[in-house]
Amino acid sequence: MRTGFAVVFVLVAASACDSRDPLGCVSNDACPQGNVCLQSKCTQICENDLECARGSHCEGTICVAGDRADLPVIDRVDGASQVLCGSASAAGSHCLGKGFSVSGSNLAGVAWTLMTDAEPSTSYALTPTDPTAATSAQLTPVLPATQKDLVAGNYLIVAQNGAGQAQTAVQLLRGEKGDKGEKGDKGDKGAPGDTGLQGPQGLVGPTGGQGTRSIFGATTGYPSIGMPEPNAPATTSPVANDRLVLTVAAHATEFGAAKVPDAGLLQLCGDADGCEISMGLTNWKYGGTELMPAVRMGLPCHLYIDANRNWSAGQGCSLDASSNETGIFGKDGDGVSWNVLMYSRACFLSEAVPESGGTGGGAAVNGLAADTSAGFYFFSTYATYDAGGAIAYPQGGTWDSGLTGTACVLLVKD
């Protein structure tokens, strides 16, 4: 604010000489802090007389030689607000608002202070809107950061210039709480907020019902293969964005099979980190006597499938199989059929559906049909199935003679 006053003065006023600068100045940078360069002399700037040296007073915005001749005179003090707080004809009838409105004479160059009329006294500086006005002053109290407003009580307003001081008593009253205002109009609808964070994953839903079975095909003398209808949903749908679960029921004399949902499998296994697959059995008899109703899973392994349907299986995929029962890598749909993962020679994840009879022959190893189309299959064997000379029931157990709820379970996780 002082710099602004200094610029105005350069345009309209002259300066007194500064004996401390006999060689003169050419810019404000050559002068001490609080001074400006006027007519080659460093001249002190000011807002009131108290900022000037003895024997000078504040004229406009600079200190000029000579003492102030007249004392300040306070005629009237009122609140600075336009709102009436009392009788319109009474002095001091306006509310305080942001400060005080003072009228009088000789008010230019005055330093203003507000003091509490009590011991110990507390003082507040009062900042005038225009420190050069001679007959009126709009004063704003400077409160500490910890104080929101003036409190009710008795105060003194002190006006001091180079000639002396004047003071007047004021009383601040705490007004009564006003009536509740009317309800405002409804505001405009705000802009949409940012999208929130993704919520936690929900609980696993219930197992879906078994799909409708159809006859895939039969060879004379061999049992047919139980298959879902074309494009039918898997027996168990994906339960989350990061996993897929399929359940295929076991049968006494035929395969149970389902095509793995291709889009879901590629989504989980087709990225840079591939997927983890594992499979197991539920409701089968361990050692032929003790029923295991909970799912018993085999070892997990990693599977990668690229955009061209080339795939490779991790080492764990072959730990539970002989060398001719599972492949290490292959290409889906190239005419050569491989099992990807096997559990206890009872559950298989393969490139193709099994052929009836089971011992091989046909177009590929392990009794699989030729892999002539894209897609992977999950199937269960049956009690008399022989996968390349393997035992005809799950390792360490046997198929339940009633096959009540006996099934293979496939889990694919990202």
Buried (B, 14 or more C-beta within 10 A) or exposed (E): EEEEBBEEBEEEBEBBBBEEBEEEBEEBEBBEEEBBBBEBBBBBBBBBBBBBEEEBBBBBBBBBEEEBEEBBEBEEBBBBBEEEBBEEEEEBBBBBBEBBBBBBBBBBBBBBBBBBEEEEEEEBEBBBEEBBBBEBBBBBBEEEEEEEEBEEEEBBBBBBBBBEEBEBEBEBEEEEEEEEEEEEEEEEEEEEEEEEEEEEEEEEEEBBEBBEBEEBEEEEEBBBBBBBEEEBBBBBBBBBEEBBBBBBBBBBEBBBBBBBBBEBBBBBBBEEEBBBBBBBBBBBBBEEEEEBEEBBBBBBBBBBBEEEBEBBBBEBBBEBBEEBBBBBEBBBBBEBBBBBBBBBBBBBBBBBBBBBBBBBEBBBBBBBBBBEEEBBBBBBBBBEBBBBEBBBBBEEBBBBEEBEEBBBBBBBBB
